[in-house]
Amino acid sequence: MLSKNKMKFIRSLELKKRRREEHAFVAEGGKTVRELLGRFHCRLLAGTPMFFSHTPAPEADEMVQVTFDELLKASLLCTPQEVLAVFDEPDWFLDEEAPRHNLCLALDGVQDPGNLGTIVRLADWFGIGHVYASPDTADVFNPKAVQATMGAIARVQVHYTPLDTLLDKLHDVPIYGTFLDGNNIYHEELSENGLIVMGNEGKGISRETEAKISRRLFVPNYPPGRATSESLNVAVATAVVCAEFRRRMP
Amino acid sequence: MLSKNKMKFIRSLELKKRRREEHAFVAEGGKTVRELLGRFHCRLLAGTPMFFSHTPAPEADEMVQVTFDELLKASLLCTPQEVLAVFDEPDWFLDEEAPRHNLCLALDGVQDPGNLGTIVRLADWFGIGHVYASPDTADVFNPKAVQATMGAIARVQVHYTPLDTLLDKLHDVPIYGTFLDGNNIYHEELSENGLIVMGNEGKGISRETEAKISRRLFVPNYPPGRATSESLNVAVATAVVCAEFRRRMP
């Protein structure tokens, strides 16, 4: 059973401020929690009997069997699942040199936690290990973001850092960004290393960041020039761009 | 000002059952509402003075200037915007022949309204005019789905119809689906017409539908064979597949 205090603690982690103070976050759902166990230190694991019977030897400071109703009360999501866990936030070393050797992503103010989590998940799929996020990007330890990563957060390092400083240091590395007036990505040369910058859902890439982008790309709509939706969802655009970079890789 | 009855009516449209009875749905946000005005019959338009000053001559049975606080109370979304409107649901003619001549999408139990809306938005971007959805797919007139379409719902026709009957009628048309054991999409021949089937977020494509798929595709992860996230988000996978079909088109 979950004590009232535990329940209160879990629910408090819905707030970014409290997550930073506690250096902890909540993950929910069997797939996500199983991916994180053994990689991140688990403080509390609250699962149904079903979860524990399907999870061999999980390690956590504290393990509690709970009913689905208890999970429902503790959950930070609309649709609670068979397990909820509190993990320590990882301390990733800020590797600013990674884009010199590998393809990396930079997010300039992505606001929606679901979009952010989806981007981390697809980064993992496409073998992108580092995502640099501007300080005004959503928090990847937001419960909805964690859920959308489906556990990819265990493998992809998300670094919050001012993009202008980072881009200045990487001025001799290819910096890509997508723009409605960019060049058709299918006609451009794409490198095996560098940084792909994706912007905010409504406003796109900020002016300060745009000034530091050396290669402007565009994902063509079809048929070309047709009046259509103004843009693609940011996670969708990220996916199409990353897929094209990887298609060309040997 | 919005009367209590109007407010109640709007909020009732959160339920699919009530939407079907009323043959109406709610759209929110300036971009989405402006895209729908003039295409769908608008019953009620409740906007802030700011919305009306930026929208030349909107047509609706009833127009009401409201405060942001009133919108907050009426809104079916977490983040209300400058306008909320009630539209008649469109009566799309079920064109089962479209996949013979054009590329179309079929959704086999996509559950999340946000994913569904994002798919409709990207279908519009890639010039796909018809999306066939199994009856257990989320409702495209769900407020969250409508929001995620960003207005593309005005141009893309979503038809709810049993997929087994449709696929039987189209047995001589290329039917594509994505599977973890499918063939690398970049090595496959892709046609200019046909149907791309996308499955449920957790369970993928159902067995009955799978039996009718003639071309099994796979979006390769990177590096090939690396242990990674089990799959891509369904909207993201749809986007990568559609982009590749369109990249090859003359």
Chai-1 contact restraints between the chains, C-beta under 6 A:
chainA,res_idxA,chainB,res_idxB,connection_type,confidence,min_distance_angstrom,max_distance_angstrom,comment,restraint_id
A,T118,B,N233,contact,1.0,0.0,6.0,A-B,restraint_1
A,R121,B,S229,contact,1.0,0.0,6.0,A-B,restraint_2
A,L122,B,L232,contact,1.0,0.0,6.0,A-B,restraint_3
A,L122,B,V236,contact,1.0,0.0,6.0,A-B,restraint_4
A,D124,B,T228,contact,1.0,0.0,6.0,A-B,restraint_5
A,D124,B,S229,contact,1.0,0.0,6.0,A-B,restraint_6
A,W125,B,N221,contact,1.0,0.0,6.0,A-B,restraint_7
A,W125,B,T228,contact,1.0,0.0,6.0,A-B,restraint_8
A,W125,B,S229,contact,1.0,0.0,6.0,A-B,restraint_9
A,W125,B,L232,contact,1.0,0.0,6.0,A-B,restraint_10
A,F126,B,Y222,contact,1.0,0.0,6.0,A-B,restraint_11
A,G127,B,Y222,contact,1.0,0.0,6.0,A-B,restraint_12
A,G127,B,P223,contact,1.0,0.0,6.0,A-B,restraint_13
A,M150,B,S229,contact,1.0,0.0,6.0,A-B,restraint_14
A,A152,B,S229,contact,1.0,0.0,6.0,A-B,restraint_15
A,Y186,B,R247,contact,1.0,0.0,6.0,A-B,restraint_16
A,N221,B,W125,contact,1.0,0.0,6.0,A-B,restraint_17
A,Y222,B,F126,contact,1.0,0.0,6.0,A-B,restraint_18
A,Y222,B,G127,contact,1.0,0.0,6.0,A-B,restraint_19
A,Y222,B,R246,contact,1.0,0.0,6.0,A-B,restraint_20
A,P223,B,G127,contact,1.0,0.0,6.0,A-B,restraint_21
A,T228,B,D124,contact,1.0,0.0,6.0,A-B,restraint_22
A,T228,B,W125,contact,1.0,0.0,6.0,A-B,restraint_23
A,S229,B,R121,contact,1.0,0.0,6.0,A-B,restraint_24
A,S229,B,D124,contact,1.0,0.0,6.0,A-B,restraint_25
A,S229,B,W125,contact,1.0,0.0,6.0,A-B,restraint_26
A,S229,B,M150,contact,1.0,0.0,6.0,A-B,restraint_27
A,S229,B,A152,contact,1.0,0.0,6.0,A-B,restraint_28
A,L232,B,L122,contact,1.0,0.0,6.0,A-B,restraint_29
A,L232,B,W125,contact,1.0,0.0,6.0,A-B,restraint_30
A,N233,B,T118,contact,1.0,0.0,6.0,A-B,restraint_31
A,V236,B,L122,contact,1.0,0.0,6.0,A-B,restraint_32
A,V236,B,A239,contact,1.0,0.0,6.0,A-B,restraint_33
A,A239,B,V236,contact,1.0,0.0,6.0,A-B,restraint_34
A,A239,B,A239,contact,1.0,0.0,6.0,A-B,restraint_35
A,A239,B,V240,contact,1.0,0.0,6.0,A-B,restraint_36
A,V240,B,A239,contact,1.0,0.0,6.0,A-B,restraint_37
A,V240,B,A243,contact,1.0,0.0,6.0,A-B,restraint_38
A,A243,B,V240,contact,1.0,0.0,6.0,A-B,restraint_39
A,R246,B,Y222,contact,1.0,0.0,6.0,A-B,restraint_40
A,R247,B,Y186,contact,1.0,0.0,6.0,A-B,restraint_41
